[in-house]
Amino acid sequence: MIMKKIIFCFLITLGCSQLLTAQTTVDKTATPIGYSSNLSQGKITFTKTFVPGDGKQFNAVYTLAVNENPSINNGKKETVTLSRNALQDFFSTHPAIADKWNSVNKFITDNKISLTDEKGWVAAIQYFNNMQ
């Protein structure tokens, strides 16, 4: 009797989050290969992705993408570190949004927002996304 192996590729979508798994057969367990979540979406999308690290640990990788102009960076997401300099560099290297940095920076300073954590970045990106 010949038995066929069935191969699955799982993509579980929960709101704006996705759990990505490697291909696996039904007689094995699924192995996660990453997890991605849009933390803020609008003119700029701020995404957090967990990628495999050493052993069973996953590392967080943060990316930004300008959605209004797909010609910027060929529409690719840019990996960023969570720091004020990284956010300022992102704005200054994208002419379509560079003129908004002073307003965003004032918002960050006035509200004493820390750009060394995810929460501060979400607040700054949401502020920018809501600007007219």
CNS distance restraints for C-alpha pairs under 8 A (distance, minus, plus):
assign (resid   5 and name CA) (resid  25 and name CA) 6.42 0.50 0.50
assign (resid   5 and name CA) (resid  26 and name CA) 7.46 0.50 0.50
assign (resid   6 and name CA) (resid  25 and name CA) 5.66 0.50 0.50
assign (resid   6 and name CA) (resid  26 and name CA) 6.28 0.50 0.50
assign (resid   7 and name CA) (resid  23 and name CA) 6.36 0.50 0.50
assign (resid   7 and name CA) (resid  24 and name CA) 5.63 0.50 0.50
assign (resid   7 and name CA) (resid  25 and name CA) 4.74 0.50 0.50
assign (resid   7 and name CA) (resid  26 and name CA) 6.89 0.50 0.50
assign (resid   8 and name CA) (resid  23 and name CA) 5.45 0.50 0.50
assign (resid   8 and name CA) (resid  24 and name CA) 5.68 0.50 0.50
assign (resid   8 and name CA) (resid  25 and name CA) 6.40 0.50 0.50
assign (resid   8 and name CA) (resid  26 and name CA) 7.56 0.50 0.50
assign (resid   9 and name CA) (resid  21 and name CA) 6.55 0.50 0.50
assign (resid   9 and name CA) (resid  22 and name CA) 6.14 0.50 0.50
assign (resid   9 and name CA) (resid  23 and name CA) 4.59 0.50 0.50
assign (resid   9 and name CA) (resid  24 and name CA) 6.84 0.50 0.50
assign (resid  10 and name CA) (resid  19 and name CA) 7.90 0.50 0.50
assign (resid  10 and name CA) (resid  20 and name CA) 6.32 0.50 0.50
assign (resid  10 and name CA) (resid  21 and name CA) 5.46 0.50 0.50
assign (resid  10 and name CA) (resid  22 and name CA) 7.23 0.50 0.50
assign (resid  10 and name CA) (resid  23 and name CA) 7.27 0.50 0.50
assign (resid  10 and name CA) (resid  30 and name CA) 7.99 0.50 0.50
assign (resid  11 and name CA) (resid  18 and name CA) 6.61 0.50 0.50
assign (resid  11 and name CA) (resid  19 and name CA) 5.87 0.50 0.50
assign (resid  11 and name CA) (resid  20 and name CA) 5.16 0.50 0.50
assign (resid  11 and name CA) (resid  21 and name CA) 6.71 0.50 0.50
assign (resid  12 and name CA) (resid  18 and name CA) 5.54 0.50 0.50
assign (resid  12 and name CA) (resid  19 and name CA) 5.18 0.50 0.50
assign (resid  12 and name CA) (resid  20 and name CA) 6.86 0.50 0.50
assign (resid  13 and name CA) (resid  17 and name CA) 5.77 0.50 0.50
assign (resid  13 and name CA) (resid  18 and name CA) 4.55 0.50 0.50
assign (resid  13 and name CA) (resid  19 and name CA) 6.63 0.50 0.50
assign (resid  14 and name CA) (resid  18 and name CA) 6.12 0.50 0.50
assign (resid  16 and name CA) (resid  37 and name CA) 5.90 0.50 0.50
assign (resid  16 and name CA) (resid  38 and name CA) 5.89 0.50 0.50
assign (resid  17 and name CA) (resid  35 and name CA) 7.36 0.50 0.50
assign (resid  17 and name CA) (resid  36 and name CA) 5.59 0.50 0.50
assign (resid  17 and name CA) (resid  37 and name CA) 4.27 0.50 0.50
assign (resid  17 and name CA) (resid  38 and name CA) 6.66 0.50 0.50
assign (resid  18 and name CA) (resid  35 and name CA) 5.76 0.50 0.50
assign (resid  18 and name CA) (resid  36 and name CA) 5.34 0.50 0.50
assign (resid  18 and name CA) (resid  37 and name CA) 6.53 0.50 0.50
assign (resid  19 and name CA) (resid  32 and name CA) 7.25 0.50 0.50
assign (resid  19 and name CA) (resid  34 and name CA) 6.34 0.50 0.50
assign (resid  19 and name CA) (resid  35 and name CA) 4.61 0.50 0.50
assign (resid  19 and name CA) (resid  36 and name CA) 6.67 0.50 0.50
assign (resid  20 and name CA) (resid  32 and name CA) 5.95 0.50 0.50
assign (resid  20 and name CA) (resid  33 and name CA) 5.73 0.50 0.50
assign (resid  20 and name CA) (resid  34 and name CA) 5.23 0.50 0.50
assign (resid  20 and name CA) (resid  35 and name CA) 5.85 0.50 0.50
assign (resid  21 and name CA) (resid  30 and name CA) 6.30 0.50 0.50
assign (resid  21 and name CA) (resid  31 and name CA) 5.50 0.50 0.50
assign (resid  21 and name CA) (resid  32 and name CA) 4.17 0.50 0.50
assign (resid  21 and name CA) (resid  33 and name CA) 4.97 0.50 0.50
assign (resid  21 and name CA) (resid  34 and name CA) 6.82 0.50 0.50
assign (resid  22 and name CA) (resid  30 and name CA) 6.72 0.50 0.50
assign (resid  22 and name CA) (resid  31 and name CA) 5.70 0.50 0.50
assign (resid  22 and name CA) (resid  32 and name CA) 6.26 0.50 0.50
assign (resid  22 and name CA) (resid  33 and name CA) 5.93 0.50 0.50
assign (resid  23 and name CA) (resid  30 and name CA) 7.40 0.50 0.50
assign (resid  24 and name CA) (resid  28 and name CA) 6.42 0.50 0.50
assign (resid  24 and name CA) (resid  29 and name CA) 7.06 0.50 0.50
assign (resid  24 and name CA) (resid  30 and name CA) 5.89 0.50 0.50
assign (resid  24 and name CA) (resid  31 and name CA) 7.65 0.50 0.50
assign (resid  25 and name CA) (resid  29 and name CA) 7.83 0.50 0.50
assign (resid  33 and name CA) (resid  51 and name CA) 6.63 0.50 0.50
assign (resid  33 and name CA) (resid  52 and name CA) 6.41 0.50 0.50
assign (resid  34 and name CA) (resid  49 and name CA) 6.86 0.50 0.50
assign (resid  34 and name CA) (resid  50 and name CA) 5.31 0.50 0.50
assign (resid  34 and name CA) (resid  51 and name CA) 4.86 0.50 0.50
assign (resid  34 and name CA) (resid  52 and name CA) 6.66 0.50 0.50
assign (resid  34 and name CA) (resid  58 and name CA) 7.96 0.50 0.50
assign (resid  35 and name CA) (resid  49 and name CA) 5.46 0.50 0.50
assign (resid  35 and name CA) (resid  50 and name CA) 5.05 0.50 0.50
assign (resid  35 and name CA) (resid  51 and name CA) 7.01 0.50 0.50
assign (resid  36 and name CA) (resid  47 and name CA) 6.98 0.50 0.50
assign (resid  36 and name CA) (resid  48 and name CA) 5.76 0.50 0.50
assign (resid  36 and name CA) (resid  49 and name CA) 4.18 0.50 0.50
assign (resid  36 and name CA) (resid  50 and name CA) 6.38 0.50 0.50
assign (resid  37 and name CA) (resid  47 and name CA) 5.66 0.50 0.50
assign (resid  37 and name CA) (resid  48 and name CA) 5.35 0.50 0.50
assign (resid  37 and name CA) (resid  49 and name CA) 6.32 0.50 0.50
assign (resid  38 and name CA) (resid  45 and name CA) 6.84 0.50 0.50
assign (resid  38 and name CA) (resid  46 and name CA) 5.90 0.50 0.50
assign (resid  38 and name CA) (resid  47 and name CA) 4.32 0.50 0.50
assign (resid  38 and name CA) (resid  48 and name CA) 6.37 0.50 0.50
assign (resid  39 and name CA) (resid  45 and name CA) 7.61 0.50 0.50
assign (resid  39 and name CA) (resid  46 and name CA) 5.51 0.50 0.50
assign (resid  39 and name CA) (resid  47 and name CA) 5.44 0.50 0.50
assign (resid  39 and name CA) (resid  48 and name CA) 6.74 0.50 0.50
assign (resid  39 and name CA) (resid 122 and name CA) 6.45 0.50 0.50
assign (resid  40 and name CA) (resid  44 and name CA) 7.64 0.50 0.50
assign (resid  40 and name CA) (resid  45 and name CA) 5.57 0.50 0.50
assign (resid  40 and name CA) (resid  46 and name CA) 5.10 0.50 0.50
assign (resid  40 and name CA) (resid  47 and name CA) 7.10 0.50 0.50
assign (resid  40 and name CA) (resid 122 and name CA) 6.01 0.50 0.50
assign (resid  40 and name CA) (resid 125 and name CA) 6.69 0.50 0.50
assign (resid  40 and name CA) (resid 126 and name CA) 6.27 0.50 0.50
assign (resid  41 and name CA) (resid  45 and name CA) 4.31 0.50 0.50
assign (resid  41 and name CA) (resid  46 and name CA) 6.41 0.50 0.50
assign (resid  41 and name CA) (resid 126 and name CA) 7.72 0.50 0.50
assign (resid  41 and name CA) (resid 129 and name CA) 7.63 0.50 0.50
assign (resid  42 and name CA) (resid  67 and name CA) 7.15 0.50 0.50
assign (resid  42 and name CA) (resid 126 and name CA) 7.89 0.50 0.50
assign (resid  42 and name CA) (resid 129 and name CA) 5.40 0.50 0.50
assign (resid  43 and name CA) (resid  66 and name CA) 5.96 0.50 0.50
assign (resid  43 and name CA) (resid  67 and name CA) 5.22 0.50 0.50
assign (resid  43 and name CA) (resid  68 and name CA) 5.69 0.50 0.50
assign (resid  43 and name CA) (resid 128 and name CA) 7.88 0.50 0.50
assign (resid  43 and name CA) (resid 129 and name CA) 5.37 0.50 0.50
assign (resid  44 and name CA) (resid  64 and name CA) 6.66 0.50 0.50
assign (resid  44 and name CA) (resid  65 and name CA) 5.52 0.50 0.50
assign (resid  44 and name CA) (resid  66 and name CA) 4.57 0.50 0.50
assign (resid  44 and name CA) (resid  67 and name CA) 5.72 0.50 0.50
assign (resid  44 and name CA) (resid  68 and name CA) 7.85 0.50 0.50
assign (resid  44 and name CA) (resid 125 and name CA) 6.91 0.50 0.50
assign (resid  44 and name CA) (resid 128 and name CA) 7.96 0.50 0.50
assign (resid  44 and name CA) (resid 129 and name CA) 6.53 0.50 0.50
assign (resid  45 and name CA) (resid  63 and name CA) 8.00 0.50 0.50
assign (resid  45 and name CA) (resid  64 and name CA) 5.59 0.50 0.50
assign (resid  45 and name CA) (resid  65 and name CA) 5.28 0.50 0.50
assign (resid  45 and name CA) (resid  66 and name CA) 6.60 0.50 0.50
assign (resid  45 and name CA) (resid  67 and name CA) 6.99 0.50 0.50
assign (resid  45 and name CA) (resid 125 and name CA) 7.93 0.50 0.50
assign (resid  46 and name CA) (resid  62 and name CA) 7.17 0.50 0.50
assign (resid  46 and name CA) (resid  63 and name CA) 5.83 0.50 0.50
assign (resid  46 and name CA) (resid  64 and name CA) 4.77 0.50 0.50
assign (resid  46 and name CA) (resid  65 and name CA) 6.90 0.50 0.50
assign (resid  46 and name CA) (resid 122 and name CA) 7.38 0.50 0.50
assign (resid  46 and name CA) (resid 125 and name CA) 7.30 0.50 0.50
assign (resid  47 and name CA) (resid  62 and name CA) 5.64 0.50 0.50
assign (resid  47 and name CA) (resid  63 and name CA) 5.20 0.50 0.50
assign (resid  47 and name CA) (resid  64 and name CA) 6.45 0.50 0.50
assign (resid  48 and name CA) (resid  60 and name CA) 6.44 0.50 0.50
assign (resid  48 and name CA) (resid  61 and name CA) 5.72 0.50 0.50
assign (resid  48 and name CA) (resid  62 and name CA) 4.63 0.50 0.50
assign (resid  48 and name CA) (resid  63 and name CA) 6.56 0.50 0.50
assign (resid  49 and name CA) (resid  60 and name CA) 5.61 0.50 0.50
assign (resid  49 and name CA) (resid  61 and name CA) 5.14 0.50 0.50
assign (resid  49 and name CA) (resid  62 and name CA) 6.36 0.50 0.50
assign (resid  50 and name CA) (resid  58 and name CA) 5.58 0.50 0.50
assign (resid  50 and name CA) (resid  59 and name CA) 5.25 0.50 0.50
assign (resid  50 and name CA) (resid  60 and name CA) 4.53 0.50 0.50
assign (resid  50 and name CA) (resid  61 and name CA) 6.15 0.50 0.50
assign (resid  51 and name CA) (resid  58 and name CA) 5.24 0.50 0.50
assign (resid  51 and name CA) (resid  59 and name CA) 5.35 0.50 0.50
assign (resid  51 and name CA) (resid  60 and name CA) 6.55 0.50 0.50
assign (resid  51 and name CA) (resid  61 and name CA) 7.23 0.50 0.50
assign (resid  52 and name CA) (resid  56 and name CA) 7.19 0.50 0.50
assign (resid  52 and name CA) (resid  57 and name CA) 6.28 0.50 0.50
assign (resid  52 and name CA) (resid  58 and name CA) 4.48 0.50 0.50
assign (resid  52 and name CA) (resid  59 and name CA) 6.27 0.50 0.50
assign (resid  53 and name CA) (resid  57 and name CA) 5.28 0.50 0.50
assign (resid  53 and name CA) (resid  58 and name CA) 4.92 0.50 0.50
assign (resid  53 and name CA) (resid  59 and name CA) 5.68 0.50 0.50
assign (resid  54 and name CA) (resid  58 and name CA) 7.55 0.50 0.50
assign (resid  61 and name CA) (resid  79 and name CA) 7.01 0.50 0.50
assign (resid  61 and name CA) (resid  80 and name CA) 7.75 0.50 0.50
assign (resid  62 and name CA) (resid  79 and name CA) 5.73 0.50 0.50
assign (resid  62 and name CA) (resid  80 and name CA) 5.65 0.50 0.50
assign (resid  62 and name CA) (resid  81 and name CA) 6.81 0.50 0.50
assign (resid  62 and name CA) (resid  82 and name CA) 7.88 0.50 0.50
assign (resid  63 and name CA) (resid  77 and name CA) 5.73 0.50 0.50
assign (resid  63 and name CA) (resid  78 and name CA) 5.13 0.50 0.50
assign (resid  63 and name CA) (resid  79 and name CA) 4.30 0.50 0.50
assign (resid  63 and name CA) (resid  80 and name CA) 5.59 0.50 0.50
assign (resid  64 and name CA) (resid  77 and name CA) 5.41 0.50 0.50
assign (resid  64 and name CA) (resid  78 and name CA) 5.25 0.50 0.50
assign (resid  64 and name CA) (resid  79 and name CA) 6.58 0.50 0.50
assign (resid  64 and name CA) (resid  80 and name CA) 7.07 0.50 0.50
assign (resid  65 and name CA) (resid  75 and name CA) 7.18 0.50 0.50
assign (resid  65 and name CA) (resid  76 and name CA) 6.64 0.50 0.50
assign (resid  65 and name CA) (resid  77 and name CA) 4.65 0.50 0.50
assign (resid  65 and name CA) (resid  78 and name CA) 6.29 0.50 0.50
assign (resid  66 and name CA) (resid  70 and name CA) 7.16 0.50 0.50
assign (resid  66 and name CA) (resid  72 and name CA) 6.99 0.50 0.50
assign (resid  66 and name CA) (resid  75 and name CA) 7.47 0.50 0.50
assign (resid  66 and name CA) (resid  77 and name CA) 7.99 0.50 0.50
assign (resid  67 and name CA) (resid  75 and name CA) 7.59 0.50 0.50
assign (resid  69 and name CA) (resid  75 and name CA) 7.60 0.50 0.50
assign (resid  69 and name CA) (resid  96 and name CA) 7.81 0.50 0.50
assign (resid  70 and name CA) (resid  74 and name CA) 6.05 0.50 0.50
assign (resid  70 and name CA) (resid  75 and name CA) 4.38 0.50 0.50
assign (resid  71 and name CA) (resid  75 and name CA) 5.80 0.50 0.50
assign (resid  72 and name CA) (resid  76 and name CA) 7.84 0.50 0.50
assign (resid  72 and name CA) (resid  94 and name CA) 7.14 0.50 0.50
assign (resid  73 and name CA) (resid  77 and name CA) 7.67 0.50 0.50
assign (resid  80 and name CA) (resid  86 and name CA) 6.29 0.50 0.50
assign (resid  80 and name CA) (resid  87 and name CA) 7.88 0.50 0.50
assign (resid  81 and name CA) (resid  86 and name CA) 6.19 0.50 0.50
assign (resid  82 and name CA) (resid  86 and name CA) 6.78 0.50 0.50
assign (resid  82 and name CA) (resid  87 and name CA) 7.81 0.50 0.50
assign (resid  82 and name CA) (resid 115 and name CA) 6.05 0.50 0.50
assign (resid  82 and name CA) (resid 116 and name CA) 4.91 0.50 0.50
assign (resid  82 and name CA) (resid 117 and name CA) 6.12 0.50 0.50
assign (resid  82 and name CA) (resid 118 and name CA) 7.12 0.50 0.50
assign (resid  82 and name CA) (resid 121 and name CA) 7.47 0.50 0.50
assign (resid  83 and name CA) (resid  87 and name CA) 6.61 0.50 0.50
assign (resid  83 and name CA) (resid 115 and name CA) 5.10 0.50 0.50
assign (resid  83 and name CA) (resid 116 and name CA) 4.91 0.50 0.50
assign (resid  83 and name CA) (resid 117 and name CA) 7.89 0.50 0.50
assign (resid  84 and name CA) (resid  88 and name CA) 6.16 0.50 0.50
assign (resid  84 and name CA) (resid 115 and name CA) 5.36 0.50 0.50
assign (resid  84 and name CA) (resid 116 and name CA) 7.24 0.50 0.50
assign (resid  85 and name CA) (resid  89 and name CA) 5.93 0.50 0.50
assign (resid  86 and name CA) (resid  90 and name CA) 6.15 0.50 0.50
assign (resid  87 and name CA) (resid  91 and name CA) 6.39 0.50 0.50
assign (resid  88 and name CA) (resid  92 and name CA) 6.10 0.50 0.50
assign (resid  88 and name CA) (resid 101 and name CA) 7.06 0.50 0.50
assign (resid  89 and name CA) (resid  93 and name CA) 6.04 0.50 0.50
assign (resid  90 and name CA) (resid  94 and name CA) 6.58 0.50 0.50
assign (resid  91 and name CA) (resid  95 and name CA) 7.65 0.50 0.50
assign (resid  91 and name CA) (resid  97 and name CA) 5.96 0.50 0.50
assign (resid  91 and name CA) (resid  98 and name CA) 4.86 0.50 0.50
assign (resid  91 and name CA) (resid 100 and name CA) 7.82 0.50 0.50
assign (resid  91 and name CA) (resid 101 and name CA) 6.19 0.50 0.50
assign (resid  92 and name CA) (resid  97 and name CA) 7.75 0.50 0.50
assign (resid  92 and name CA) (resid  98 and name CA) 4.95 0.50 0.50
assign (resid  92 and name CA) (resid 101 and name CA) 7.63 0.50 0.50
assign (resid  93 and name CA) (resid  98 and name CA) 7.15 0.50 0.50
assign (resid  94 and name CA) (resid  98 and name CA) 5.79 0.50 0.50
assign (resid  95 and name CA) (resid  99 and name CA) 7.47 0.50 0.50
assign (resid  97 and name CA) (resid 101 and name CA) 7.31 0.50 0.50
assign (resid 100 and name CA) (resid 104 and name CA) 6.35 0.50 0.50
assign (resid 100 and name CA) (resid 128 and name CA) 7.73 0.50 0.50
assign (resid 101 and name CA) (resid 105 and name CA) 5.83 0.50 0.50
assign (resid 102 and name CA) (resid 106 and name CA) 6.09 0.50 0.50
assign (resid 103 and name CA) (resid 107 and name CA) 6.28 0.50 0.50
assign (resid 104 and name CA) (resid 108 and name CA) 6.23 0.50 0.50
assign (resid 104 and name CA) (resid 124 and name CA) 6.62 0.50 0.50
assign (resid 104 and name CA) (resid 127 and name CA) 7.12 0.50 0.50
assign (resid 104 and name CA) (resid 128 and name CA) 6.37 0.50 0.50
assign (resid 105 and name CA) (resid 109 and name CA) 6.13 0.50 0.50
assign (resid 106 and name CA) (resid 110 and name CA) 5.83 0.50 0.50
assign (resid 107 and name CA) (resid 111 and name CA) 6.01 0.50 0.50
assign (resid 107 and name CA) (resid 124 and name CA) 7.56 0.50 0.50
assign (resid 107 and name CA) (resid 127 and name CA) 7.87 0.50 0.50
assign (resid 108 and name CA) (resid 112 and name CA) 5.87 0.50 0.50
assign (resid 108 and name CA) (resid 113 and name CA) 5.05 0.50 0.50
assign (resid 108 and name CA) (resid 114 and name CA) 7.72 0.50 0.50
assign (resid 108 and name CA) (resid 124 and name CA) 6.60 0.50 0.50
assign (resid 109 and name CA) (resid 113 and name CA) 6.53 0.50 0.50
assign (resid 113 and name CA) (resid 120 and name CA) 5.44 0.50 0.50
assign (resid 113 and name CA) (resid 123 and name CA) 7.95 0.50 0.50
assign (resid 114 and name CA) (resid 120 and name CA) 5.20 0.50 0.50
assign (resid 114 and name CA) (resid 121 and name CA) 7.87 0.50 0.50
assign (resid 115 and name CA) (resid 119 and name CA) 7.99 0.50 0.50
assign (resid 115 and name CA) (resid 120 and name CA) 5.05 0.50 0.50
assign (resid 115 and name CA) (resid 121 and name CA) 5.67 0.50 0.50
assign (resid 116 and name CA) (resid 120 and name CA) 7.24 0.50 0.50
assign (resid 116 and name CA) (resid 121 and name CA) 7.94 0.50 0.50
assign (resid 117 and name CA) (resid 121 and name CA) 6.72 0.50 0.50
assign (resid 118 and name CA) (resid 122 and name CA) 6.21 0.50 0.50
assign (resid 119 and name CA) (resid 123 and name CA) 6.33 0.50 0.50
assign (resid 120 and name CA) (resid 124 and name CA) 6.24 0.50 0.50
assign (resid 121 and name CA) (resid 125 and name CA) 6.01 0.50 0.50
assign (resid 122 and name CA) (resid 126 and name CA) 5.93 0.50 0.50
assign (resid 123 and name CA) (resid 127 and name CA) 6.10 0.50 0.50
assign (resid 124 and name CA) (resid 128 and name CA) 6.32 0.50 0.50
assign (resid 125 and name CA) (resid 129 and name CA) 6.06 0.50 0.50
assign (resid 126 and name CA) (resid 130 and name CA) 6.14 0.50 0.50
assign (resid 127 and name CA) (resid 131 and name CA) 6.42 0.50 0.50
